[in-house]
Amino acid sequence: MSAGSDLGACDVFDLIRDIRDPEFSQTLEELKVLREELVQVTTSSDVLDIRITFVPTVPHCHLATLIGLCIRAKLERDLEHFMHKIYISTAEDAHTSAVEVTKQINDKERVAAALENPQLQETVQECIDFVVD
């Protein structure tokens, strides 16, 4: 399926805004971890190029990689019928290990291995299937 010229940053943000934080009962949007202005979508050769920057709640957030994994898993699931590339990053100066976190959540082999872990897979599912009242 082609990327579709009408899928934009607002649509992508709507897909991820209600992901629950793994530590708190609020969504990533409510905690300002995700913001619409930090989502970019472009289309090139019928491929959606999606770039998302997130801002962990604290600079030493020990769940930053899990948050990135939840964002990636949600997008991969919801955009499975679109040709797409996803790049997720931690905002500069927002995390003490921003470079390492960004590298981990964009490494396909690490992501695949992480999602093979049943406990981690369950946690990710709970976060991305969270229903906002």
C-alpha positions as CSV (number, residue, x, y, z in Angstrom):
1,M,0.0,0.0,0.0
2,S,1.3,3.5,-0.8
3,A,2.0,6.0,1.9
4,G,-1.0,8.1,1.1
5,S,-0.5,11.8,0.8
6,D,-3.1,12.7,3.5
7,L,-1.4,11.0,6.4
8,G,0.5,13.8,8.3
9,A,2.1,14.6,11.6
10,C,-1.2,15.3,13.3
11,D,-2.5,11.8,12.3
12,V,0.7,10.1,13.5
13,F,0.5,12.1,16.8
14,D,-3.1,10.9,17.2
15,L,-1.9,7.3,17.0
16,I,0.7,7.7,19.8
17,R,-0.7,10.3,22.1
18,D,-2.6,7.9,24.3
19,I,0.2,5.5,25.0
20,R,0.4,5.1,28.8
21,D,3.6,5.9,30.5
22,P,5.1,2.6,31.9
23,E,5.6,4.1,35.3
24,F,2.6,6.5,35.7
25,S,-1.1,6.1,35.0
26,Q,-1.0,9.1,32.6
27,T,-0.5,9.2,28.9
28,L,2.7,10.3,27.3
29,E,0.8,13.4,26.0
30,E,-0.5,14.3,29.5
31,L,3.1,14.0,30.8
32,K,4.4,16.1,27.9
33,V,6.7,13.3,26.9
34,L,5.1,13.5,23.5
35,R,4.1,16.7,21.8
36,E,2.6,17.2,18.3
37,E,5.3,19.7,17.3
38,L,7.9,17.0,17.9
39,V,6.4,14.7,15.2
40,Q,7.4,15.1,11.6
41,V,6.1,13.2,8.6
42,T,7.3,13.5,5.0
43,T,6.6,11.3,2.0
44,S,9.2,10.3,-0.5
45,S,8.7,7.7,-3.2
46,D,5.4,6.5,-1.5
47,V,7.3,5.9,1.8
48,L,6.3,7.7,4.9
49,D,9.3,9.1,6.7
50,I,8.3,9.5,10.3
51,R,10.5,11.3,12.9
52,I,9.4,11.5,16.5
53,T,11.3,13.2,19.3
54,F,10.2,12.5,22.8
55,V,11.1,14.2,26.1
56,P,11.5,12.0,29.1
57,T,10.0,13.3,32.3
58,V,13.4,13.5,34.1
59,P,16.9,13.5,32.7
60,H,17.8,10.2,34.3
61,C,14.5,8.4,33.4
62,H,15.3,4.7,33.6
63,L,12.4,3.8,31.3
64,A,13.3,6.0,28.4
65,T,14.2,3.1,26.2
66,L,10.9,1.3,27.1
67,I,9.0,4.5,26.2
68,G,10.7,4.6,22.8
69,L,9.9,0.9,22.3
70,C,6.2,1.5,23.0
71,I,6.1,4.3,20.5
72,R,7.8,2.2,17.9
73,A,5.6,-0.9,18.6
74,K,2.4,1.2,18.4
75,L,3.4,2.8,15.1
76,E,4.6,-0.5,13.6
77,R,1.2,-2.1,14.5
78,D,-1.0,0.8,13.3
79,L,0.9,1.5,10.1
80,E,1.5,-2.0,9.0
81,H,-0.3,-1.4,5.7
82,F,1.8,1.6,4.8
83,M,5.4,1.7,3.6
84,H,7.2,3.6,6.2
85,K,10.5,4.4,8.0
86,I,10.4,5.4,11.6
87,Y,13.2,7.3,13.5
88,I,12.6,7.9,17.2
89,S,14.9,10.1,19.2
90,T,15.2,11.5,22.7
91,A,15.3,15.3,22.8
92,E,18.8,16.7,23.1
93,D,19.7,17.5,26.6
94,A,16.5,15.9,27.9
95,H,18.2,12.7,29.1
96,T,21.6,11.9,30.5
97,S,22.0,8.9,28.0
98,A,20.1,10.5,25.0
99,V,22.5,9.2,22.4
100,E,22.5,5.6,23.7
101,V,18.7,5.6,24.1
102,T,18.2,6.9,20.6
103,K,20.6,4.3,19.2
104,Q,18.8,1.4,21.0
105,I,15.3,2.3,19.9
106,N,16.4,2.6,16.3
107,D,18.3,-0.7,16.2
108,K,16.1,-3.2,14.5
109,E,17.9,-6.2,16.0
110,R,17.7,-4.9,19.6
111,V,14.0,-4.0,19.1
112,A,13.2,-7.4,17.8
113,A,15.1,-9.1,20.6
114,A,13.3,-6.9,23.2
115,L,9.9,-7.7,21.9
116,E,10.7,-11.5,22.1
117,N,10.8,-11.1,25.9
118,P,7.3,-12.1,27.1
119,Q,7.4,-9.8,30.2
120,L,8.5,-6.8,28.1
121,Q,6.0,-7.6,25.4
122,E,3.2,-7.7,28.0
123,T,4.3,-4.3,29.4
124,V,4.5,-2.8,25.9
125,Q,1.0,-4.1,25.1
126,E,-0.4,-2.7,28.3
127,C,1.0,0.7,27.5
128,I,-0.1,0.9,23.9
129,D,-3.5,-0.6,24.4
130,F,-4.3,1.8,27.2
131,V,-7.8,3.3,27.0
132,V,-8.3,6.9,27.9
133,D,-11.7,7.6,29.6
